[in-house]
């Protein structure tokens, strides 16, 4: 059952990312989780979110100079991290 919650969290992160990166969203999140968190994206936990968000902020900041978009995207992920049912 725990993996369903982790998978649900991963799906939510991808859905948020899709708004900003479109079809590249899932590939982007998979790469961030595997490269920086060293885990299967389907095993993403709420405890991983702050570290993941920091890496996402860095990566997206390299892709765009639009700090408002970066802040908005990170803000959406922070809201997810703050929810009680985000992964636990």
C-alpha positions as CSV (number, residue, x, y, z in Angstrom):
1,X,0.0,0.0,0.0
2,X,2.8,2.4,0.8
3,X,4.1,2.2,-2.8
4,X,0.6,3.3,-4.0
5,X,1.0,6.5,-1.9
6,X,4.6,7.0,-3.3
7,X,3.3,6.5,-6.8
8,X,0.5,9.0,-6.1
9,X,3.0,11.5,-4.9
10,X,5.2,11.0,-7.9
11,X,2.2,11.4,-10.2
12,X,1.3,14.7,-8.5
13,X,4.9,16.0,-8.9
14,X,4.7,15.1,-12.6
15,X,1.3,16.8,-13.0
16,X,2.6,20.0,-11.5
17,X,5.7,19.8,-13.6
18,X,3.7,19.2,-16.8
19,X,2.3,22.7,-16.5
20,X,5.8,24.2,-16.8
21,X,7.6,21.7,-18.9
22,X,4.9,20.1,-21.0
23,X,5.6,16.6,-22.4
24,X,9.2,16.7,-21.0
25,X,7.8,16.7,-17.4
26,X,7.9,13.0,-16.6
27,X,11.4,12.5,-18.1
28,X,12.6,15.6,-16.2
29,X,11.3,14.3,-12.9
30,X,12.6,10.8,-13.5
31,X,16.0,12.2,-14.2
32,X,16.0,14.4,-11.1
33,X,14.9,11.6,-8.7
34,X,17.2,9.0,-10.1
35,X,20.3,11.3,-10.4
36,X,20.0,13.3,-7.2
37,X,17.9,11.2,-4.8
38,X,19.3,7.8,-6.1
39,X,16.0,6.1,-6.0
40,X,13.2,4.8,-8.2
41,X,10.8,7.7,-8.9
42,X,7.8,5.4,-8.0
43,X,9.3,5.3,-4.4
44,X,9.4,9.0,-4.0
45,X,8.3,10.0,-0.4
46,X,7.2,13.2,1.2
47,X,10.5,13.2,3.1
48,X,12.3,13.5,-0.3
49,X,10.4,16.5,-1.5
50,X,12.5,19.3,0.0
51,X,15.7,17.9,-1.5
52,X,13.9,17.2,-4.9
53,X,12.5,20.8,-4.9
54,X,16.0,22.2,-4.3
55,X,17.4,20.3,-7.3
56,X,14.4,21.2,-9.5
57,X,14.9,24.9,-8.6
58,X,18.5,24.7,-9.7
59,X,17.8,22.8,-12.9
60,X,14.9,25.0,-14.0
61,X,16.9,28.1,-13.2
62,X,19.4,26.9,-15.7
63,X,16.7,26.6,-18.3
64,X,15.1,30.0,-17.9
65,X,16.0,33.4,-16.6
66,X,12.3,34.0,-15.7
67,X,12.5,33.9,-11.9
68,X,8.8,34.4,-11.6
69,X,8.1,31.2,-13.4
70,X,10.7,29.3,-11.3
71,X,9.2,30.7,-8.1
72,X,5.7,29.8,-9.2
73,X,6.7,26.3,-10.1
74,X,8.6,25.8,-6.9
75,X,5.7,27.3,-4.9
76,X,3.3,24.7,-6.3
77,X,5.7,21.9,-5.3
78,X,6.1,23.5,-1.8
79,X,2.3,23.4,-1.4
80,X,2.4,19.7,-2.3
81,X,5.2,19.2,0.3
82,X,3.1,21.0,2.9
83,X,0.0,18.9,2.5
84,X,-0.6,16.2,5.0
85,X,-1.5,13.5,2.5
86,X,1.4,14.2,0.1
87,X,2.9,10.8,0.5
88,X,2.4,9.6,4.1
